[in-house]
Amino acid sequence: MKVTLVDIEQPKTLFHLLDTFKGPVFCGGMDLRNNQDLKSMICGMTAPGKSIPQLELTVPEAGDVSRLLRFMRDGCGTAA
């Protein structure tokens, strides 16, 4: 499932969550799980202390999608 997240206020917490997913989490065709270089690049595209404005992910596992949407629902960003 393709999920677009907007206004990600806690990217480190999000990336930690993604590392625990059962299946891959693709961003730009690359798996974000345990990919520190890609995470650093994404965080480096925003000003320090600012939220990530938008991140499009492909998450194939239904259980992982549920966990991601719950994370966003709990106030860490918005799913579009």
C-alpha positions as a Markdown table, in Angstrom:
| # | Residue | x | y | z |
|---|---|---|---|---|
| 1 | Met | 0.0 | 0.0 | 0.0 |
| 2 | Lys | 1.2 | 3.5 | -0.8 |
| 3 | Val | 1.0 | 5.9 | 2.1 |
| 4 | Thr | 1.8 | 9.6 | 1.9 |
| 5 | Leu | 2.8 | 11.1 | 5.3 |
| 6 | Val | 2.8 | 14.8 | 5.8 |
| 7 | Asp | 4.1 | 17.1 | 8.6 |
| 8 | Ile | 6.2 | 14.4 | 10.3 |
| 9 | Glu | 7.1 | 16.0 | 13.6 |
| 10 | Gln | 9.1 | 13.1 | 15.1 |
| 11 | Pro | 11.1 | 11.6 | 12.2 |
| 12 | Lys | 13.5 | 9.7 | 14.5 |
| 13 | Thr | 10.6 | 8.1 | 16.3 |
| 14 | Leu | 9.1 | 7.2 | 12.9 |
| 15 | Phe | 12.3 | 5.7 | 11.6 |
| 16 | His | 12.7 | 3.7 | 14.8 |
| 17 | Leu | 9.2 | 2.3 | 14.2 |
| 18 | Leu | 9.9 | 1.5 | 10.6 |
| 19 | Asp | 13.0 | -0.5 | 11.7 |
| 20 | Thr | 10.6 | -2.9 | 13.6 |
| 21 | Phe | 8.3 | -3.6 | 10.7 |
| 22 | Lys | 8.1 | -7.2 | 9.4 |
| 23 | Gly | 8.2 | -6.3 | 5.7 |
| 24 | Pro | 10.1 | -3.7 | 3.7 |
| 25 | Val | 9.2 | 0.0 | 3.8 |
| 26 | Phe | 10.1 | 1.5 | 0.4 |
| 27 | Cys | 10.9 | 5.2 | -0.2 |
| 28 | Gly | 12.1 | 6.0 | -3.7 |
| 29 | Gly | 12.5 | 2.3 | -4.4 |
| 30 | Met | 14.8 | 1.8 | -1.4 |
| 31 | Asp | 14.0 | 0.0 | 1.8 |
| 32 | Leu | 14.2 | 2.4 | 4.7 |
| 33 | Arg | 14.5 | -0.3 | 7.4 |
| 34 | Asn | 17.9 | -0.1 | 9.0 |
| 35 | Asn | 19.1 | 2.2 | 6.2 |
| 36 | Gln | 20.8 | 5.0 | 8.2 |
| 37 | Asp | 22.2 | 6.8 | 5.1 |
| 38 | Leu | 18.8 | 7.2 | 3.5 |
| 39 | Lys | 17.2 | 8.3 | 6.8 |
| 40 | Ser | 20.0 | 10.9 | 7.3 |
| 41 | Met | 19.5 | 12.2 | 3.7 |
| 42 | Ile | 15.7 | 12.6 | 4.3 |
| 43 | Cys | 16.2 | 14.4 | 7.6 |
| 44 | Gly | 18.9 | 16.6 | 6.0 |
| 45 | Met | 16.4 | 17.9 | 3.5 |
| 46 | Thr | 14.6 | 19.9 | 6.2 |
| 47 | Ala | 15.7 | 22.7 | 8.4 |
| 48 | Pro | 16.9 | 21.6 | 11.9 |
| 49 | Gly | 13.9 | 21.4 | 14.3 |
| 50 | Lys | 11.4 | 21.4 | 11.5 |
| 51 | Ser | 9.0 | 18.6 | 10.5 |
| 52 | Ile | 9.4 | 16.6 | 7.3 |
| 53 | Pro | 6.8 | 18.1 | 5.1 |
| 54 | Gln | 6.0 | 15.0 | 3.1 |
| 55 | Leu | 7.2 | 11.4 | 2.7 |
| 56 | Glu | 5.7 | 8.8 | 0.4 |
| 57 | Leu | 6.2 | 5.2 | 1.5 |
| 58 | Thr | 5.2 | 1.9 | 0.0 |
| 59 | Val | 4.4 | -0.6 | 2.8 |
| 60 | Pro | 3.4 | -4.1 | 1.5 |
| 61 | Glu | 2.5 | -5.7 | 4.9 |
| 62 | Ala | -1.1 | -4.9 | 6.1 |
| 63 | Gly | 0.0 | -5.2 | 9.8 |
| 64 | Asp | 2.8 | -2.7 | 9.2 |
| 65 | Val | 0.4 | -0.3 | 7.5 |
| 66 | Ser | -1.9 | -0.4 | 10.6 |
| 67 | Arg | 1.0 | 0.3 | 12.9 |
| 68 | Leu | 2.1 | 3.2 | 10.7 |
| 69 | Leu | -1.4 | 4.7 | 10.6 |
| 70 | Arg | -1.7 | 4.3 | 14.3 |
| 71 | Phe | 1.6 | 6.2 | 14.8 |
| 72 | Met | 0.4 | 9.0 | 12.7 |
| 73 | Arg | -3.1 | 9.1 | 14.4 |
| 74 | Asp | -1.4 | 9.5 | 17.7 |
| 75 | Gly | -0.2 | 12.9 | 16.8 |
| 76 | Cys | 3.2 | 12.3 | 15.2 |
| 77 | Gly | 2.1 | 13.6 | 11.7 |
| 78 | Thr | -0.7 | 13.2 | 9.3 |
| 79 | Ala | -1.4 | 10.5 | 6.7 |
| 80 | Ala | -2.8 | 11.8 | 3.5 |
